[in-house]
Amino acid sequence: MPRRRRGGGRLDLAVTYAYPLLGAPPAAGTTAVPLFADPLCLALPRALLPAYEREGLAALGACAWVAAPAPSSCREMLLHACRNAGFTPRIAHECGDLRSGLWLVATGQAVSILPKLLCDAPPPGVAVRELPGPGRTLDALVRAGTETQPAVAAALAALTALTSAGAPAGSGAPTAASGR
């Protein structure tokens, strides 16, 4: 039997992500409580690593890419990063689960840009390099004015505690090693 949500079906809290470079503000009537930053990473076959290290992202302009299906902010960030490097990527593969797309990278069929949280323990043959600049932010989104309600405040406190202890350097992200 499905559960009914309290409060007329409105959510009290949602964990969301956003790419600041894309400029999408939180929805009207909500407050975003920052949890942590999640840098962007380049995932490429190990064989392409020397070219990337010599020439940067532009060295991969002729490669096939794997991206999330449109419309997707993850896809938009991949396009943005590649265009800033001077090329438009040839998206040869689409994958709704970007982590699964790492198997295309492992077999030499594609390269990709994805959040660091999706890059731990990549398949054999995949090199992962953190890209410079802002990635995405993960936030707890609450209805404006509900931050002090006991249940919402407790949930925010728990999320903040989880994301601030034992995070990888530079990200603030939770890890399996930290027991979360």
Disulfide bonds with the S-S distance in Angstrom:
none
